[in-house]
């Protein structure tokens, strides 16, 4: 049915166009462009009423099932302003394939990747004047699916909205690319094997807010989660996968059922291997990391994610004890990975992996 899906376009009138924000004060997720994409799904019709139109509010029934039972998933990807007005996107098809994996886990309908990719390109091209040109700034794309059927019953909904909105953004962290400070929690847990930790679903982020608030009050940027069973093995940072360099090994926790399969994580693994760096996906305890810190074999820690790309870690705090990483500076590998990924994403250098697509 979705193979016949037609996408209509309704452009804003000149009087509806918004004033664009100051590129030096974007923050993250504070402003939204003139247009959005929306399509609907019902069990009878499948995906239908696909439209690019003016950014607008939804009218939802108070009983909409997403509000009560948490059937809500999303993705995050970016559009980059290259030279001569060219626009690039980084591995968007992989984001939509991951969204379908999340949909499967949350008993939601899968999206037609080819058609949605086409709609996203058209939407980004339509609002391309919103793509920031300031260094490090990008246009963030947020695809989202929510259950809208008005029923108070715990079961998969039979009506959904899928939509995409765009937001011009600056650096995700206030530190920019400078090293961040990470709070390691053994009080709270994010996800457990067999749960929904592998899905990019709204509830995972709601569960992380309490720990993030406590970390922020203590002066830390993000939370490093430990496994939910033993509260011993590192898993991921609140918005990123995590990598630890000990000796010659670049170590990252395996995708074992409670960790999100990050697109940037996979890109870092492929890049590092192409540079003949030994990448090891294995369970690693916080005790091993801290022991390596104390004996000097720990040389770098960094997070990876769409929002911040590479986030070098300059300090860990665990059980009220502080541990400095890389003398509080950005590590050599962190810098190299950041530079390489940004070069590829902005179309400034060769893309041997064929990760980027050009729009317009």
N, C-alpha and C positions, 0 to 999 in steps of 0.2 A: 504493500500500500504506500509506503513512504517513498518508493521509487518514482512515484508520480507527484511528489510534493512540489508545489510551486511556491516561490517566495516573492511576495509583492513588496514594493518600496513606496513609502509615503514620506517625502522629505518635509522638513520643517519649513514653515513660511519664514520670511526674513524677520518678521516681528517676534518669532518664537526663539530665535537664536540667542544663546547665552553669551555673556561677557566672559572671555577666557581669563583664567587666574594668572597671577604673577608666577612665572616659572621658578623664581628663587624662593617661593614660599608655598610649595605644593603640599608638603607632607605626604601622607600615604592614604589614599582612599577618601579624600575630602571633597573632591570635585568630580562632576560627571558630565559627559559630553552631551551633544544635542540629540543623538539618536540611540536607539536600542533595538534589539531583535527579540521577538517573542513568537513562540509557536505552542500549540496546545495538543494534548493527547487525551483521548478517551478510549475505553475498551472497544467501543463500537467503530470509531472512525480511525483509530491510530493517530499518528501525527498529522496535524492539519492547521489551517489558518496561520501559516508562517508569514511573518511580516517584519520588515525593517521600518520603523516609524519613529516619531518623536518620543523622547524620554518622558515617561509618565508614571503616575502611581497606578497600582493595582487596586481593584475592588475585590476583597476576599470575604467570604462568609466567615463569621466568627467560629464556625465549626470546622473550618478547613483543616484537614488532617495533619498537615505539616506543623500547625501550631500546637497540636496536642500529642502527636506520636513521633515527631522528629524525622519524618521522611523528607529530608532535605540534603542535597549533595551539591558540590560546586567544584570548580577548577580555577586555576589562576595562571595566566600566561601574559606575555608582553609583546607590544609592537615597538620597534626601534627605528629611530630616524637616522638613516645613513646619509652618505654624501649625495649631492645633486638631487635632493628631495626623494630619494629612494626609501622605501619602507620595508623592513624585514621582520619576520616572525621566526621564533625558535621552537622547532619540534611540536607544532600545534596538533598534528595528528595524534601524537603520543598522549597529549593531554586529553583528547576526546576519547581515545581508546581506554585510558585510565578511568575516565568518567563512566564509561560503560561498565567497567569492572566494579566501580562503586555502586552503580545502579543495580547490577546483578545482586550484589550483597544486600542491598536495601530493598529488594523486591520492587524495583521501579523499572519502567520501560527503558530500553536502550535507545540511544539517539542514532540517527543515520549519519555516520561520520562524514561521508563525502558531501552531503547536502549542508550539514552544519558548518563544515570547513568553508564551503563556498559562501555561506551567509556571513561568516565571520570576516572573510576577506572583503566582502562588499561593505560591511558595516565599518570596518577600519578604514577602508578607502574613502567612504563617504565623510567620515569625521577625521581625516588625516591631518587637517589643520590644527587639531588638538594635540597632536603628538609633540611633546616637548623637544626642544633642541638643546637645552642646557645640558652640560656634562653629567652623565649618570641618570638623567631623568628619562622616563619612558611612558608609554601608554599601556596601562594595565587592563587586561581583558578578564572579566569575571563571568564565565558561564555558570548557570545555576539551574537546578531542577527542584521543584517543590510539589508536594501533594496538595491539591486544592479541593478535592471532593469533600462536601460538607456532611460528614458522618462521624459520630462519636462511637467508634468501634475499632478495636485493635486488629487490623488486617491491612493488607496492601490496598492503597487507594485505587480508584478506577478513573481518576481525572488528575492530570498534571499540567503544570506550566514549565516550559524550558525557555530561559531567556539569557541574553548576554548584554552586559552593560560595560561601558568603558570609562576609565578614570586616569587622567594625567597624574603621574606620581613622581616624587623625588626619591631619595634614599629611604629604605624601610626603617633602618635604625638611625637614631639621632647622631650616632658616632660616625655614620657614613661607612667607609671601608676600614676605619680604625678598629683595633681589637675591641671586642665586647667582653663584658663580665657576665659569667654564667653561674647561676644558682643551682646546685644539685639537690633535688628533693628526694628524701626517702619517706616522707610523710604522706604524699599523695601519689596516685598512679594515673597514667593516661589511658592505657588499654591493656587487654589481656589476650593471649592467643585464643582464637575461637570467637572473639568479639568483633568489633567493627573498626579496629585500629588500622586495618589496611584500606579502609574506605575513606574518602575525603568527604565526610559527612559532618553536618553542623554540630551534632552532639559531642564529637571528639573535642571540638574547640571550646564548647561550653564547659566541659569537664576540666579544661586546663586553666580556666580564669582564676580560680582561687589561688593556686600555686603561683601564677604569674603576678597576681597582686601582691602576694607576700614577698616575692623576689624583688619587685619594683620598690616596695617600701624599704627593703634592705639595701637598695642601691644597685641592683643587678638588672641586666637587660632582658634575659631570658632564663627559662628553666630547662635543665637537662633531666629527662625522665629516666628512671631505672625500671627494670622489668617488674611486672605486677605481682609475680609469685614470690620471688626471693628478695626483691628490692636490692639487687646486687649488681646486675649487669646493665650497662648503659644501653639506651635504645635510641632516642632521638631528642632533639631540642624542640621547643614548642612550635616553631615554624620551619624547622630545617631537619634534614638528616645530619648525622655527625660523623666526622672522620678524625682519627687519632694517628699521628705519625710517631712510632716508637722504633728507634734504630733505623733500619732500612725499610721497614714495613709500614705501609699505609693501611690502617685497619678501620673497618666500618662494620657495624652490626649487620647480620644477615637479615633478609626479608623472611622472617620466620612466623608471620601471622599476626603481629601486633604493630608493625612499622609500615608507614606509607612508602610506597615505591616511588621515590622522588625522581623526576625527570632530570634535574640537575645532578642528583646523586649518580644516576647512570652515566651522564655525560662526563662527570669527573672520573669515574672508574675507567671509561673508555679512553679518555685523554691520558690519564696516568699510565695505563698499560702501554699506550702508544709511545710513551717516553721511557719505557723499560723500568718503570717503578713497580715494585712488587705490591700488588693490592691484595689484601686478605679480608675476606668477608667471614667474620667469626664472632662469637660471643666474647665480650671483653668486660671484665668487672671494673667497677669504679676503684676498687682497691688496687688492681693492676695498673690502672692509669695513674693513680696517685703515687704508687711505688716508683713508677717510671719517672714521674716528676721529681721525686726526691733523689733518685740515683742519676739523673741527668740524661736518661735515654729518651725521655719524652721531648720531642723538639717542636711539635705543632699540634694544635687542635683547631678545626674549623667546621662550621656548619655549611650546608648547601641547600639552596632553595630558590624558587623562581623570584621571590620578592627581593632578596638580598644578594642572590647569586652565590658569592662566597663570603662567609662571615668569620674572620679570624677571631680566635678566643685568646684573650690576654690574661684572664684570671678565672679560676674555679673556686667556688666556696662550697664545702661539704662539711656538714655537722659543725658549723661555726668556725672551721679552719680554712684559711685562704691559701691557695696554691697559684703561684705565678707561672704562666705558660709563655715560652719564647721571650723571656725577659719583658713581658708585657707588650711586645712588638708584633708586627705582622710577619709571619714566617715566609721564608723564601718560596716554598711550594704554594702556599695560599696566594701569594702575589702572582706567581706564574699562572696558576689556574684562573684567577680572576682576569688577568690581562688577556689570556688566550680566549676564554669564553666571551668576554666583552668584545674582543676583536671580531670573533665569528658572528656574534649576535648583531653587531652594528654593520656587518658587511665590510669591515676594514681589512680582513685578511682571509686567506684561503680556508675553505670549509671542507676538509677531506672526508668528513663523515656525512655530508649532505644533510645537515640538520636544519639549515635555514631555508625559508621560502621568501620570495620577493612578491610584494603586493603593488600592483599598479605599474 
